[in-house]
Amino acid sequence: MKKAAIIGGGVIGGGWAARFLLNGWDVAVFDPDPEAERKIGAVLDNARRALPALYDKALPAEGTLRLCDNLAEAVAGADWVQESVPERLDLKHKVHAQLSVLSPTHAIIGSSTSGFKPSELMAQGARVIVAHPFNPVYLLPLIELVGDAAQCDRAAEILRSVGLYPLHVRKEIDAHIADRFLEAVWREALWLVKDGIATTAEIDDAIRMGFGLRWAQMGLFETYRVAGGEAGMKHFMAQFGPALKWPWTKLMDVPDFTGELVDLIAGQSDDQSGHMSIRELERLRDDNLVGILRALKRSESGAGGVIRRHEDTLIWPVNGDLPCTLDRQVPQSWTDYNGHMNETHYLEAGSKATDRFMEMVGADAEYIAGGLSYFTVENHVRYLDEVHAGDRLRAETRILGAEGKKLHLFHLLMRGDGTLVSTVESLLLHVDLGTRKTCTPRADVSAALAQIMQDQAGLPLPEGAGKVGR
């Protein structure tokens, strides 16, 4: 079992704790704030609701969380130490002087700083790299790594194992990479509000209704490559490059943060979203991010590709008599106005169990690419109990028949507590994708099916079976 030590348990530190904890690491937290346990608990509540909803496999069993009374206790035996204290260089020097002595020699020591370079952090002899995350750390994969190349390489391997995307910044620079873009947008937004051109809500609408959606999947340069049409990036640069000399923006200037400007922005922000609590806004943000990231996962675009690659490393559990063909958390998007899983998603769960069973017997993506597949021709679903968002949902699969072109499956869907909530019975036909006609499966697939039939031969017919193929 790996251990992470989190120094500072605010929004960012809590997000780091959740990311490691939900990926099976033990986590120790040190934060002198008397409210630290409550604050970390609130972040973990959100993370437990959101992060597993990205995946179609179950994450590893959750590690243990411990709040410690001092730094030495927190870092003892740690493999990763993450500092997320306030952005004051004197405080970071004080903390890292202790961490460098107390932490195990093999441990990676990372700082969540967005504003300080490694050379500044190490000015008094500390051993540390920058590992700068983005909020919420438990959902957004990007981590900017800055510092010693060998340490960053080791750090990157660990970060990938918990579903993060490490980006090694080639050279030290103030604000690293991503925050430099954010600062540029922030500066221009402040001017637009100050000059009365747009409100905070209108600026946010301009981002989320337009280029923000493009950036989520393609970033900046790929978006502009597409904008160049068939002629590509050179055409775009030739067409729009001259506009860079026009005095459109005020990126080199910052409006004075007068009380009047602060009150103007704060008032507009209250008008925009003051009707919702911060916790409600966090959950809205997380639900939206899960939906966007799952859409990107389907096409393996942007951050969705990171999730897909991480999901491929997750291990399917091994059961006794029946193969486990589904093991995941029920996402919020699967629930309806009654607060429980909508009937369509019981069938979707059965469909995913069928897909997994196909992989197990060799009728996988490569098999389909070779021109053969199984098509579902009939389903029968029984709804036996409620399932709610956040519940663990598992499936075990019986094979009731595999004669020639036909395949007869019976999925038992269970909540994490073992309660049977549904059965999905499916009849499938094997098809040649070239002719679109039925045919017998390949020999290795037939052999795998026959072996499972033999393994399950002594089991009684499950209750409710026999509704399809009659």
N, C-alpha and C positions, 0 to 999 in steps of 0.2 A: 504494500500500500504506500503510495506517495504522500508526502505532506507538504502543504503550502502554508507559509506564515504571512499573514496580512497585517501590516503595520499602518493603522489608520482605518477606521471602520465607517467612514461616511458613504456618500453615494457611490464614489468610485471604488473605494476599498470594499464596500459591501458587494458591489458587482463582481470584483475579482474573486471574493470569497464564494459567491454563488457559482461562478463559472467553474472553479476547481471542484467545489463540493459536489455539484450535480454531474460531474464527470468522474466521480469515484475517488477523489482525493480527500484525505483528512485535512482539515483546515483549522489553524490556530490563529486567533485574532488578538491583537493588543491595541487598545485605544482607551486612554484615561477618561474619556467622556462618560459620565454616568449614564447617559442615554444610549450608549453604543449598542447594547444588546437589543434594545427596542428598534433602533434604526436599522441594524443589520437584519433583524427579523422581518421588517417591512420589505426590504429589498429581496430577501429570500422568498417571501410569499409571492412577489411578482415573478421572480425567476422560475419558481417551481410551476407556476401557471403557464409561463410563456416558452421557456427554452425547450422542454420536451415536445412541445407542439410543433416544432420545426421538423421533427424526425418521424419516420415511419418504422423505426426500430426503437426499442427501449434503450435509454442511456444506462450506463453502468449503475450498480447499486450505490446510492448516495453515501458519501463518506461521513465522518463524524465532525461536528463543529464544536470548538472549545474556545471560550473567551479566557484570556490569560491576564495575570496581574502585573506582568513585567515583560520586557523585551526578551530576556534570557529564556524564560519559559516558552515564549511564543516561537522562537527560532530554533529551539533544541530539536535536532534531527530533521530539520526542514530541507527539502530539495529545491524549493523555490521560496524566495523572500521578496515580497512586494511592498514597497513603501508608497503610501498614498496620503502623506501628511500635508497640511496647508502649504501653499506656494510661497514660502519664505526661505531664502537661501540659508540664513543662519540656523533655522530650525532643521533644515535638511542636513546641513553639515553636522549638527549635533547628533541627529538620529543615525546617520550613516557611519559616523565614527564608532558608535556602539555596535551597529549591525556588522561592520567589517571584522570586529573582534569576536562577537558572540556567535555569528552564523557558522555552520559547518563549512569546511573549505570547499566542498564539492557544490555547495548551493549557488544557484544563480541569484544575484541580488539586483532587482529591478526597481526603477523609480517611475511612478506614473506621471512625472512632471510634464507639463505642456510648454513650460517657458524656459527651463534651464537645460544647458548642454551638458554632456558627460564631463567635459573638462572643468566646468564650473562645479559640478557635484564632487569631483575627485580632487579638487584643489588642495584639500587638507589630508589627502592620502587614502580616501575611501576607495573600496572596490565596488563599482556599481556600473550598470548600463541603464540607459533610458529604455523603458518599456511602456510607451505612452498609449493608453487605450482610448476608446470612445464610448460614451454613455448611451444606452446601457451596456455595460461590459459583458453581461450574460447573453446578449443577443447580437450585438454588432461585432463582426470578426476582426476588424483591423487593429493591429498593434504595431506602432512604429518603434523599431529597434534602432538605437544609436549607441555606438561605443565600440569596444574591442571586438574585432571580427570573430575570433574564436568563441568568445562568450556569446555573441549574438547568434552564431550558428547553433550552439548548444541550446540557447533559449528558444530559437525558432523551432527546433525539433519538439521540445516540450509543448510549446504553444499550439502547434498543429495537432498534437495528440488530444487536446481539449477543445478542438473545433475552431481555433482562432487562425487568423491570417497574418503572419508576421511579415512586415515590410521593412527591410534593412535599408536605412537611410545612408546614402553613400558618403556624405560628408556632414560634419556638424554644421548646423545652421539654426538661428533663432526660430523658435516655434515649429521646428521640424518641417514636415511637408503639408499635411492636411490643414493644420490650423492657420497656415499662411493664406490659404484660399478663404477660410472662414473669416479671417480678419479683414480681407479685402471686401468681401460681401458685407460684413458688419459695418465697416466704415461708410460704404456707399449707402447702406440702409439708414444709418443715423442721419446722413445729410438729407435723404429723401423725406424723412419725418420732420427734421428741423425746418426745412424749406417749405413744408406744407404741401409737398407733391403727393404723398401717399401716407396712409396710416399704417400702423404695425400689421393690422389684419390684411390690408391690401398688399403689402409687401410679401407676407406669408403666402397669400393666394397666388401671387405671381410666381413664387417658387414651386409650390406644391401642385399647382394646376398646369405647370409648363415644364421648364427645364429640369426641375427636381426629379420628375419621373424618368426623363431620359438619362440623367446622371446615374440613377440607381442601377441601370442595367449596362450602360456603355461608357460612363465616365465622360471626360471632356473631349479628348482628342478623337476618340472613335465616333462620338456624336458629330463632331465637325467634319470628320471624313465622310460620313453619310450625307451631311449637308452639302458637300461638294458635288454630289451626284455621281454620275458614271466617271467623271474626270478625276474624282477623288480629292485628296488633301491639297494637292498643288493648286487645283482650281479654286478651292475654298480660300486658300491663303491669298491667291491673286485677287479674288473678288472682294474679300473682306479685310485683308491686311491693311489697306490704306486707312480704314476707319480707326485704327489704333492711334493715328495722329490727331484725330478729332478730339476736342475737349469735352468728351461726354462725361467722364467720371472725375471724382475728387479723391482718388485713392491715396495721394500723397498728403492729404490734409485730413485733420480730424476736427469735428465741431467741438467747441468747448462744452464740457459736461457741467453746464450751469444747472442750478436748481430748477430753473424753468424747463430745460430740456428733459431732465430726469423726470419731473412731474408729468410732462407731456407724454413721454413714452410709457411711464408706469400707468397713467390714466387710460391710455389707449389699450394697453395690454390687459388691464382689468376689464375694460369694455368687451374686449375680444374673447377672453376665456375665464374671467373671474367667477363665472357661475359654476365652475367645476373646481373641485379640490385638486391639490397636487397629486394625490393618490389616484383619483379618477383620471387625470390627464396621463399619468404614467401607464395606467392599464389600457387606456385608449391608444397611446403610442405603441405599447407592446403588441396589442392585438393587431394593429395596422401593420407593424413591422413583420409579425409572423405571417400575415397574409401576403405581403409583398415578397418576403424572403422565400416562402413556399412556392410562389409563382416563379421566382428566379431559379429555385432549385429544380423545377421541372425542366427548364431549358439549360440548366447548369451555367447560367449567365451571372457574372459579377459574384456577389456574396453567395448566391445560390449554389455555385460550383464548390465553394468551400464547405457548405453544409453537406452536399452530396458526397464529397470525398471523405468527410468525417463520418458520415453515416455508414459508408462502406467498411469502415474499420470496426464498427460495433458488432458484437458477437451475438449470434442467435442462441437462446438458451436451449439446453438439451433436456427433453422430458423423458418419461418412461415409455409407456406403450405407444403413445401417439406423437407424431412430430408437431412441434410448435411452429405455426405458420403465420402468426401475428403476435406482436408484443410491442405495445406502444401506449402513449398517453392520449386520451381523447382531447382534441383541441377545442377551443371555444367556438370555432367556426362550425363544428359539427352539431351544436345544440340549437334548439329553436325557442319560440316564445314560451314554451312550457318549462324551459330550463333543463330539459334532458335531450339526449341524442335523438336527432330526427331519424325517422324510419329509413330514409334513403341511405343514411350512413351505416346502418346495419348491413345493408346490401353491399355498400362500398367496402366495409370491413371484410365481408365474405369474399369479395372480388380480390382484395389484396392478399387474403389467405390463399386463394387459388393461384395468384401470381407467384407467391412464395413456393407453393407446392410444385408448380411447374419448374421453377429454378432447381428445386431439390432433385427432380427426376431427370434433369438435363434438357428440358424444353425451355431454355432460357433465351436471352437476347441473341446470342450467337446462333442458336437453333432457328429462331425466327428469321434472322438475317439470311440463313441458308434456305429459306423458302417454305418452312413447315411451322405449324402452330396448332393450338387448340382453340376452338371457338365455343363460347357458352351459348347453349340453345334453350336452356330452361333453368329457372331458379324457383325455390320455394323458401320463404323466410318465415320463421316463427319468432314473435316478439314476446319474450318471457319476463323481462324485468327492465327497470330503468337504468340508464347509464348517464352520468353527468360529466361535464367538462372537468378535466384533471384526473378522472378515474383511469387506472391502468386497464387496458383491454387486451386480452390474450385470445388466441384461437388455437385449437387442436383439431387435426384433420383425420377423419376416417376415409378410407378408400373402399367404396361399396361395390365397385365393379370396374374392370378395365379390359373389356373384351373387344378386340379388334379396334375399330375406329372410335368406340365410345369410352368415355371416362366418367365415372359417377362418384362425386365427392360429397362429404358431409362434414361441415365445419361446426364445431361447438365453440361459441363465443362466450368468454367468461370475464367477469370483473377481476380485479387483482385479488380480491378476497376469496376467489374460487366459485362465486355464485354464477350459475349458468344464466345468461341474459338473453341468448338468442341461438337459434340454429339456422344455418344457411345450407340448403341442399342444392347441388348444382349438377347439371348434365352437360357434358362437353363433347364435341365431335372434333376429331383430328382432321386438319385441312391442308391441302397443298395450296400455298398462296399464289402459285403461278396459274393453276387451272381454276382455283376457287372451288374445288370439289373435294369431297372427303377421301381420305386415304389412310392406310395403316401407318402408325408412327415408326420412327427409326428403331432399329433393333436395340440400341442401348437404352432408349427411353422405355421401350416395352419391357426390357429386363429389369429396369429400376422399378417400374410399376409392379411387376410380378413379385419382386422381392418384398415390397411393402405389403402387398396383398397377403403374402405368406406370413410376414411378421404379425399381421393383424388377424390372421385366420381364426384364432381362438376367442376373439372378442365377441360379445353379444351384439346383436343389431341395436343401435342406439334408438332411444325413444323418439318418435316423430319421424323416423326415416321412412322412405318409400313413397314420397309425394310427387317425385318427378320421374319421367320416363315410363309412365304407365300406359 
